[in-house]
Amino acid sequence: MRILALDFGTKTGWATHNGGFGVPCGTEEFPIRRGESPGMRYLHFSRWVGGQLNLYQVNLVVYEQAHHRGGYATALLEKMIGIMEMNCAALMIEYTPVHSATLKKWATGDGRADKEDMVLAAVQRFPKIDIKDDNQADALLLLAYAEEKFGNNTAITTSQTESMEG
């Protein structure tokens, strides 16, 4: 099973497992460029996520569930999730959310862990990867969580975590 893990936002963290060849991961930004309408962010995101699904031959997408607190950030995340779902449906790829408290509890033992705790947990789990920020850390932890929960014959082991950041 090939899993793509996504931590959505204008700076989206992502991670996947590439067999015995490492863990491609990183962050991708989707700013609105000068002269573009806000909808262009979603077109850029759609092109990128569709490319990731095809490039890594993904069978399952796991993502951090959006918290419905209102405002622009929630609207952005809901739209990104919808676009990801549309891309997955077109390719017949399954997807599932993971609640942030569930991931935090799994990664750190504390369902209320902060960003620094999550980055530390990711660094400990993936010592050979140069983790740039909390978005990438969350995506890596989502990937490891999903591989443990859903099973994967190519599950990540600490000795295989050479970075292939993109």
mmCIF file of the C-alpha atoms, coordinates in Angstrom:
data_MODEL
# 
_entry.id   MODEL 
# 
loop_
_atom_site.group_PDB 
_atom_site.id 
_atom_site.type_symbol 
_atom_site.label_atom_id 
_atom_site.label_alt_id 
_atom_site.label_comp_id 
_atom_site.label_asym_id 
_atom_site.label_entity_id 
_atom_site.label_seq_id 
_atom_site.pdbx_PDB_ins_code 
_atom_site.Cartn_x 
_atom_site.Cartn_y 
_atom_site.Cartn_z 
_atom_site.occupancy 
_atom_site.B_iso_or_equiv 
_atom_site.pdbx_formal_charge 
_atom_site.auth_seq_id 
_atom_site.auth_comp_id 
_atom_site.auth_asym_id 
_atom_site.auth_atom_id 
_atom_site.pdbx_PDB_model_num 
ATOM 1   C CA . MET A 1 1   ? 0.000   0.000  0.000   1.00 0.00 ? 1   MET A CA 1 
ATOM 2   C CA . ARG A 1 2   ? 1.319   3.433  -0.930  1.00 0.00 ? 2   ARG A CA 1 
ATOM 3   C CA . ILE A 1 3   ? 0.225   6.143  1.481   1.00 0.00 ? 3   ILE A CA 1 
ATOM 4   C CA . LEU A 1 4   ? 0.427   9.904  1.014   1.00 0.00 ? 4   LEU A CA 1 
ATOM 5   C CA . ALA A 1 5   ? 0.155   11.886 4.263   1.00 0.00 ? 5   ALA A CA 1 
ATOM 6   C CA . LEU A 1 6   ? -0.919  15.525 4.092   1.00 0.00 ? 6   LEU A CA 1 
ATOM 7   C CA . ASP A 1 7   ? -0.967  18.313 6.676   1.00 0.00 ? 7   ASP A CA 1 
ATOM 8   C CA . PHE A 1 8   ? -3.047  20.930 4.828   1.00 0.00 ? 8   PHE A CA 1 
ATOM 9   C CA . GLY A 1 9   ? -2.502  24.674 4.817   1.00 0.00 ? 9   GLY A CA 1 
ATOM 10  C CA . THR A 1 10  ? -1.075  27.427 2.669   1.00 0.00 ? 10  THR A CA 1 
ATOM 11  C CA . LYS A 1 11  ? 2.139   25.623 3.571   1.00 0.00 ? 11  LYS A CA 1 
ATOM 12  C CA . THR A 1 12  ? 1.211   21.946 3.222   1.00 0.00 ? 12  THR A CA 1 
ATOM 13  C CA . GLY A 1 13  ? 3.369   19.250 4.780   1.00 0.00 ? 13  GLY A CA 1 
ATOM 14  C CA . TRP A 1 14  ? 3.549   15.952 2.886   1.00 0.00 ? 14  TRP A CA 1 
ATOM 15  C CA . ALA A 1 15  ? 5.230   12.569 3.198   1.00 0.00 ? 15  ALA A CA 1 
ATOM 16  C CA . THR A 1 16  ? 5.105   9.209  1.502   1.00 0.00 ? 16  THR A CA 1 
ATOM 17  C CA . HIS A 1 17  ? 7.139   6.030  1.613   1.00 0.00 ? 17  HIS A CA 1 
ATOM 18  C CA . ASN A 1 18  ? 9.108   5.031  -1.430  1.00 0.00 ? 18  ASN A CA 1 
ATOM 19  C CA . GLY A 1 19  ? 9.755   1.364  -0.681  1.00 0.00 ? 19  GLY A CA 1 
ATOM 20  C CA . GLY A 1 20  ? 13.323  0.809  0.465   1.00 0.00 ? 20  GLY A CA 1 
ATOM 21  C CA . PHE A 1 21  ? 14.429  4.030  -1.214  1.00 0.00 ? 21  PHE A CA 1 
ATOM 22  C CA . GLY A 1 22  ? 13.608  6.505  1.518   1.00 0.00 ? 22  GLY A CA 1 
ATOM 23  C CA . VAL A 1 23  ? 10.849  8.807  2.597   1.00 0.00 ? 23  VAL A CA 1 
ATOM 24  C CA . PRO A 1 24  ? 10.082  11.580 0.120   1.00 0.00 ? 24  PRO A CA 1 
ATOM 25  C CA . CYS A 1 25  ? 8.722   14.467 2.171   1.00 0.00 ? 25  CYS A CA 1 
ATOM 26  C CA . GLY A 1 26  ? 8.671   18.206 2.519   1.00 0.00 ? 26  GLY A CA 1 
ATOM 27  C CA . THR A 1 27  ? 6.390   21.197 2.365   1.00 0.00 ? 27  THR A CA 1 
ATOM 28  C CA . GLU A 1 28  ? 4.695   22.854 -0.551  1.00 0.00 ? 28  GLU A CA 1 
ATOM 29  C CA . GLU A 1 29  ? 3.437   26.429 -0.440  1.00 0.00 ? 29  GLU A CA 1 
ATOM 30  C CA . PHE A 1 30  ? 0.369   27.742 -2.228  1.00 0.00 ? 30  PHE A CA 1 
ATOM 31  C CA . PRO A 1 31  ? 0.492   31.536 -2.020  1.00 0.00 ? 31  PRO A CA 1 
ATOM 32  C CA . ILE A 1 32  ? -1.697  33.821 -4.087  1.00 0.00 ? 32  ILE A CA 1 
ATOM 33  C CA . ARG A 1 33  ? 0.677   35.558 -6.456  1.00 0.00 ? 33  ARG A CA 1 
ATOM 34  C CA . ARG A 1 34  ? 0.367   39.171 -7.482  1.00 0.00 ? 34  ARG A CA 1 
ATOM 35  C CA . GLY A 1 35  ? -2.448  39.602 -9.977  1.00 0.00 ? 35  GLY A CA 1 
ATOM 36  C CA . GLU A 1 36  ? -4.018  36.205 -9.234  1.00 0.00 ? 36  GLU A CA 1 
ATOM 37  C CA . SER A 1 37  ? -7.491  35.641 -7.875  1.00 0.00 ? 37  SER A CA 1 
ATOM 38  C CA . PRO A 1 38  ? -7.824  33.618 -4.652  1.00 0.00 ? 38  PRO A CA 1 
ATOM 39  C CA . GLY A 1 39  ? -9.100  30.701 -6.741  1.00 0.00 ? 39  GLY A CA 1 
ATOM 40  C CA . MET A 1 40  ? -5.673  30.305 -8.332  1.00 0.00 ? 40  MET A CA 1 
ATOM 41  C CA . ARG A 1 41  ? -4.364  28.919 -5.017  1.00 0.00 ? 41  ARG A CA 1 
ATOM 42  C CA . TYR A 1 42  ? -6.780  26.011 -5.449  1.00 0.00 ? 42  TYR A CA 1 
ATOM 43  C CA . LEU A 1 43  ? -5.811  25.416 -9.070  1.00 0.00 ? 43  LEU A CA 1 
ATOM 44  C CA . HIS A 1 44  ? -2.132  25.275 -8.054  1.00 0.00 ? 44  HIS A CA 1 
ATOM 45  C CA . PHE A 1 45  ? -2.990  22.927 -5.199  1.00 0.00 ? 45  PHE A CA 1 
ATOM 46  C CA . SER A 1 46  ? -5.110  20.665 -7.425  1.00 0.00 ? 46  SER A CA 1 
ATOM 47  C CA . ARG A 1 47  ? -2.305  20.336 -9.968  1.00 0.00 ? 47  ARG A CA 1 
ATOM 48  C CA . TRP A 1 48  ? 0.229   19.597 -7.232  1.00 0.00 ? 48  TRP A CA 1 
ATOM 49  C CA . VAL A 1 49  ? -1.840  17.023 -5.301  1.00 0.00 ? 49  VAL A CA 1 
ATOM 50  C CA . GLY A 1 50  ? -2.858  15.250 -8.511  1.00 0.00 ? 50  GLY A CA 1 
ATOM 51  C CA . GLY A 1 51  ? 0.803   15.070 -9.468  1.00 0.00 ? 51  GLY A CA 1 
ATOM 52  C CA . GLN A 1 52  ? 1.750   13.586 -6.093  1.00 0.00 ? 52  GLN A CA 1 
ATOM 53  C CA . LEU A 1 53  ? -0.972  10.946 -6.328  1.00 0.00 ? 53  LEU A CA 1 
ATOM 54  C CA . ASN A 1 54  ? 0.248   9.885  -9.761  1.00 0.00 ? 54  ASN A CA 1 
ATOM 55  C CA . LEU A 1 55  ? 3.990   10.188 -9.103  1.00 0.00 ? 55  LEU A CA 1 
ATOM 56  C CA . TYR A 1 56  ? 3.930   7.989  -6.002  1.00 0.00 ? 56  TYR A CA 1 
ATOM 57  C CA . GLN A 1 57  ? 1.132   5.669  -7.210  1.00 0.00 ? 57  GLN A CA 1 
ATOM 58  C CA . VAL A 1 58  ? -0.812  6.305  -4.014  1.00 0.00 ? 58  VAL A CA 1 
ATOM 59  C CA . ASN A 1 59  ? -3.512  3.901  -2.757  1.00 0.00 ? 59  ASN A CA 1 
ATOM 60  C CA . LEU A 1 60  ? -4.488  5.839  0.375   1.00 0.00 ? 60  LEU A CA 1 
ATOM 61  C CA . VAL A 1 61  ? -4.326  9.478  1.474   1.00 0.00 ? 61  VAL A CA 1 
ATOM 62  C CA . VAL A 1 62  ? -4.341  10.307 5.183   1.00 0.00 ? 62  VAL A CA 1 
ATOM 63  C CA . TYR A 1 63  ? -4.698  13.882 6.311   1.00 0.00 ? 63  TYR A CA 1 
ATOM 64  C CA . GLU A 1 64  ? -5.070  15.873 9.466   1.00 0.00 ? 64  GLU A CA 1 
ATOM 65  C CA . GLN A 1 65  ? -8.757  16.530 10.026  1.00 0.00 ? 65  GLN A CA 1 
ATOM 66  C CA . ALA A 1 66  ? -9.804  20.181 9.793   1.00 0.00 ? 66  ALA A CA 1 
ATOM 67  C CA . HIS A 1 67  ? -11.119 21.743 12.988  1.00 0.00 ? 67  HIS A CA 1 
ATOM 68  C CA . HIS A 1 68  ? -14.224 23.765 12.319  1.00 0.00 ? 68  HIS A CA 1 
ATOM 69  C CA . ARG A 1 69  ? -13.451 26.922 14.235  1.00 0.00 ? 69  ARG A CA 1 
ATOM 70  C CA . GLY A 1 70  ? -14.689 29.221 11.491  1.00 0.00 ? 70  GLY A CA 1 
ATOM 71  C CA . GLY A 1 71  ? -12.841 31.917 9.642   1.00 0.00 ? 71  GLY A CA 1 
ATOM 72  C CA . TYR A 1 72  ? -10.536 31.929 6.659   1.00 0.00 ? 72  TYR A CA 1 
ATOM 73  C CA . ALA A 1 73  ? -8.251  29.096 7.803   1.00 0.00 ? 73  ALA A CA 1 
ATOM 74  C CA . THR A 1 74  ? -11.156 26.673 8.173   1.00 0.00 ? 74  THR A CA 1 
ATOM 75  C CA . ALA A 1 75  ? -12.608 27.649 4.789   1.00 0.00 ? 75  ALA A CA 1 
ATOM 76  C CA . LEU A 1 76  ? -9.174  27.179 3.166   1.00 0.00 ? 76  LEU A CA 1 
ATOM 77  C CA . LEU A 1 77  ? -8.715  23.727 4.691   1.00 0.00 ? 77  LEU A CA 1 
ATOM 78  C CA . GLU A 1 78  ? -12.221 22.588 3.756   1.00 0.00 ? 78  GLU A CA 1 
ATOM 79  C CA . LYS A 1 79  ? -11.613 23.621 0.137   1.00 0.00 ? 79  LYS A CA 1 
ATOM 80  C CA . MET A 1 80  ? -8.232  21.879 0.027   1.00 0.00 ? 80  MET A CA 1 
ATOM 81  C CA . ILE A 1 81  ? -9.784  18.714 1.437   1.00 0.00 ? 81  ILE A CA 1 
ATOM 82  C CA . GLY A 1 82  ? -12.536 18.859 -1.173  1.00 0.00 ? 82  GLY A CA 1 
ATOM 83  C CA . ILE A 1 83  ? -9.993  19.265 -3.969  1.00 0.00 ? 83  ILE A CA 1 
ATOM 84  C CA . MET A 1 84  ? -7.951  16.350 -2.615  1.00 0.00 ? 84  MET A CA 1 
ATOM 85  C CA . GLU A 1 85  ? -11.134 14.238 -2.422  1.00 0.00 ? 85  GLU A CA 1 
ATOM 86  C CA . MET A 1 86  ? -11.984 15.137 -6.026  1.00 0.00 ? 86  MET A CA 1 
ATOM 87  C CA . ASN A 1 87  ? -8.514  14.131 -7.211  1.00 0.00 ? 87  ASN A CA 1 
ATOM 88  C CA . CYS A 1 88  ? -8.710  10.891 -5.227  1.00 0.00 ? 88  CYS A CA 1 
ATOM 89  C CA . ALA A 1 89  ? -12.165 10.074 -6.611  1.00 0.00 ? 89  ALA A CA 1 
ATOM 90  C CA . ALA A 1 90  ? -10.942 10.582 -10.177 1.00 0.00 ? 90  ALA A CA 1 
ATOM 91  C CA . LEU A 1 91  ? -8.167  8.047  -9.538  1.00 0.00 ? 91  LEU A CA 1 
ATOM 92  C CA . MET A 1 92  ? -10.236 5.722  -7.282  1.00 0.00 ? 92  MET A CA 1 
ATOM 93  C CA . ILE A 1 93  ? -7.940  6.355  -4.303  1.00 0.00 ? 93  ILE A CA 1 
ATOM 94  C CA . GLU A 1 94  ? -9.211  5.969  -0.735  1.00 0.00 ? 94  GLU A CA 1 
ATOM 95  C CA . TYR A 1 95  ? -8.705  8.742  1.833   1.00 0.00 ? 95  TYR A CA 1 
ATOM 96  C CA . THR A 1 96  ? -9.269  9.171  5.542   1.00 0.00 ? 96  THR A CA 1 
ATOM 97  C CA . PRO A 1 97  ? -8.845  11.934 8.127   1.00 0.00 ? 97  PRO A CA 1 
ATOM 98  C CA . VAL A 1 98  ? -6.943  11.609 11.392  1.00 0.00 ? 98  VAL A CA 1 
ATOM 99  C CA . HIS A 1 99  ? -7.943  13.856 14.277  1.00 0.00 ? 99  HIS A CA 1 
ATOM 100 C CA . SER A 1 100 ? -5.033  15.965 15.511  1.00 0.00 ? 100 SER A CA 1 
ATOM 101 C CA . ALA A 1 101 ? -5.556  14.843 19.134  1.00 0.00 ? 101 ALA A CA 1 
ATOM 102 C CA . THR A 1 102 ? -5.393  11.200 18.023  1.00 0.00 ? 102 THR A CA 1 
ATOM 103 C CA . LEU A 1 103 ? -2.128  11.833 16.180  1.00 0.00 ? 103 LEU A CA 1 
ATOM 104 C CA . LYS A 1 104 ? -0.661  13.826 19.070  1.00 0.00 ? 104 LYS A CA 1 
ATOM 105 C CA . LYS A 1 105 ? -1.571  11.105 21.591  1.00 0.00 ? 105 LYS A CA 1 
ATOM 106 C CA . TRP A 1 106 ? -0.054  8.427  19.332  1.00 0.00 ? 106 TRP A CA 1 
ATOM 107 C CA . ALA A 1 107 ? 3.134   10.414 18.648  1.00 0.00 ? 107 ALA A CA 1 
ATOM 108 C CA . THR A 1 108 ? 3.838   11.914 22.073  1.00 0.00 ? 108 THR A CA 1 
ATOM 109 C CA . GLY A 1 109 ? 1.512   10.244 24.580  1.00 0.00 ? 109 GLY A CA 1 
ATOM 110 C CA . ASP A 1 110 ? -0.284  13.575 25.067  1.00 0.00 ? 110 ASP A CA 1 
ATOM 111 C CA . GLY A 1 111 ? -3.341  14.455 22.969  1.00 0.00 ? 111 GLY A CA 1 
ATOM 112 C CA . ARG A 1 112 ? -2.700  18.144 23.664  1.00 0.00 ? 112 ARG A CA 1 
ATOM 113 C CA . ALA A 1 113 ? 0.974   18.206 22.620  1.00 0.00 ? 113 ALA A CA 1 
ATOM 114 C CA . ASP A 1 114 ? 2.181   21.451 21.072  1.00 0.00 ? 114 ASP A CA 1 
ATOM 115 C CA . LYS A 1 115 ? 4.015   21.998 17.785  1.00 0.00 ? 115 LYS A CA 1 
ATOM 116 C CA . GLU A 1 116 ? 7.449   21.727 19.383  1.00 0.00 ? 116 GLU A CA 1 
ATOM 117 C CA . ASP A 1 117 ? 6.562   18.381 20.974  1.00 0.00 ? 117 ASP A CA 1 
ATOM 118 C CA . MET A 1 118 ? 5.384   17.072 17.602  1.00 0.00 ? 118 MET A CA 1 
ATOM 119 C CA . VAL A 1 119 ? 8.549   18.230 15.837  1.00 0.00 ? 119 VAL A CA 1 
ATOM 120 C CA . LEU A 1 120 ? 10.643  16.524 18.526  1.00 0.00 ? 120 LEU A CA 1 
ATOM 121 C CA . ALA A 1 121 ? 8.628   13.303 18.136  1.00 0.00 ? 121 ALA A CA 1 
ATOM 122 C CA . ALA A 1 122 ? 9.188   13.406 14.365  1.00 0.00 ? 122 ALA A CA 1 
ATOM 123 C CA . VAL A 1 123 ? 12.929  14.065 14.774  1.00 0.00 ? 123 VAL A CA 1 
ATOM 124 C CA . GLN A 1 124 ? 13.198  11.101 17.146  1.00 0.00 ? 124 GLN A CA 1 
ATOM 125 C CA . ARG A 1 125 ? 11.264  8.821  14.791  1.00 0.00 ? 125 ARG A CA 1 
ATOM 126 C CA . PHE A 1 126 ? 13.057  10.058 11.633  1.00 0.00 ? 126 PHE A CA 1 
ATOM 127 C CA . PRO A 1 127 ? 16.608  10.933 12.728  1.00 0.00 ? 127 PRO A CA 1 
ATOM 128 C CA . LYS A 1 128 ? 18.053  10.902 9.194   1.00 0.00 ? 128 LYS A CA 1 
ATOM 129 C CA . ILE A 1 129 ? 15.564  13.424 7.821   1.00 0.00 ? 129 ILE A CA 1 
ATOM 130 C CA . ASP A 1 130 ? 16.251  17.142 8.071   1.00 0.00 ? 130 ASP A CA 1 
ATOM 131 C CA . ILE A 1 131 ? 12.804  18.220 9.257   1.00 0.00 ? 131 ILE A CA 1 
ATOM 132 C CA . LYS A 1 132 ? 12.249  21.834 8.264   1.00 0.00 ? 132 LYS A CA 1 
ATOM 133 C CA . ASP A 1 133 ? 9.069   22.719 10.166  1.00 0.00 ? 133 ASP A CA 1 
ATOM 134 C CA . ASP A 1 134 ? 5.984   21.497 12.008  1.00 0.00 ? 134 ASP A CA 1 
ATOM 135 C CA . ASN A 1 135 ? 4.072   20.934 8.753   1.00 0.00 ? 135 ASN A CA 1 
ATOM 136 C CA . GLN A 1 136 ? 6.621   18.409 7.502   1.00 0.00 ? 136 GLN A CA 1 
ATOM 137 C CA . ALA A 1 137 ? 6.862   16.861 10.985  1.00 0.00 ? 137 ALA A CA 1 
ATOM 138 C CA . ASP A 1 138 ? 3.092   16.380 11.168  1.00 0.00 ? 138 ASP A CA 1 
ATOM 139 C CA . ALA A 1 139 ? 3.027   14.792 7.699   1.00 0.00 ? 139 ALA A CA 1 
ATOM 140 C CA . LEU A 1 140 ? 5.801   12.356 8.637   1.00 0.00 ? 140 LEU A CA 1 
ATOM 141 C CA . LEU A 1 141 ? 4.008   11.404 11.841  1.00 0.00 ? 141 LEU A CA 1 
ATOM 142 C CA . LEU A 1 142 ? 0.721   10.986 9.934   1.00 0.00 ? 142 LEU A CA 1 
ATOM 143 C CA . LEU A 1 143 ? 2.508   8.650  7.527   1.00 0.00 ? 143 LEU A CA 1 
ATOM 144 C CA . ALA A 1 144 ? 3.991   6.538  10.328  1.00 0.00 ? 144 ALA A CA 1 
ATOM 145 C CA . TYR A 1 145 ? 0.640   6.461  12.147  1.00 0.00 ? 145 TYR A CA 1 
ATOM 146 C CA . ALA A 1 146 ? -1.218  5.375  9.004   1.00 0.00 ? 146 ALA A CA 1 
ATOM 147 C CA . GLU A 1 147 ? 1.298   2.680  8.171   1.00 0.00 ? 147 GLU A CA 1 
ATOM 148 C CA . GLU A 1 148 ? 0.979   1.296  11.690  1.00 0.00 ? 148 GLU A CA 1 
ATOM 149 C CA . LYS A 1 149 ? -2.832  1.559  11.779  1.00 0.00 ? 149 LYS A CA 1 
ATOM 150 C CA . PHE A 1 150 ? -3.652  0.389  8.266   1.00 0.00 ? 150 PHE A CA 1 
ATOM 151 C CA . GLY A 1 151 ? -0.730  -1.940 7.716   1.00 0.00 ? 151 GLY A CA 1 
ATOM 152 C CA . ASN A 1 152 ? 1.858   -1.680 5.037   1.00 0.00 ? 152 ASN A CA 1 
ATOM 153 C CA . ASN A 1 153 ? 4.235   -4.277 3.737   1.00 0.00 ? 153 ASN A CA 1 
ATOM 154 C CA . THR A 1 154 ? 6.782   -1.505 3.230   1.00 0.00 ? 154 THR A CA 1 
ATOM 155 C CA . ALA A 1 155 ? 6.363   0.137  6.655   1.00 0.00 ? 155 ALA A CA 1 
ATOM 156 C CA . ILE A 1 156 ? 8.912   2.702  7.682   1.00 0.00 ? 156 ILE A CA 1 
ATOM 157 C CA . THR A 1 157 ? 11.713  1.610  9.940   1.00 0.00 ? 157 THR A CA 1 
ATOM 158 C CA . THR A 1 158 ? 14.171  3.992  11.517  1.00 0.00 ? 158 THR A CA 1 
ATOM 159 C CA . SER A 1 159 ? 17.040  2.516  9.492   1.00 0.00 ? 159 SER A CA 1 
ATOM 160 C CA . GLN A 1 160 ? 15.237  3.335  6.204   1.00 0.00 ? 160 GLN A CA 1 
ATOM 161 C CA . THR A 1 161 ? 14.481  6.991  6.835   1.00 0.00 ? 161 THR A CA 1 
ATOM 162 C CA . GLU A 1 162 ? 16.874  8.650  4.440   1.00 0.00 ? 162 GLU A CA 1 
ATOM 163 C CA . SER A 1 163 ? 15.378  11.908 3.282   1.00 0.00 ? 163 SER A CA 1 
ATOM 164 C CA . MET A 1 164 ? 14.263  12.440 -0.278  1.00 0.00 ? 164 MET A CA 1 
ATOM 165 C CA . GLU A 1 165 ? 12.807  15.888 0.330   1.00 0.00 ? 165 GLU A CA 1 
ATOM 166 C CA . GLY A 1 166 ? 11.064  17.561 -2.540  1.00 0.00 ? 166 GLY A CA 1 
# 
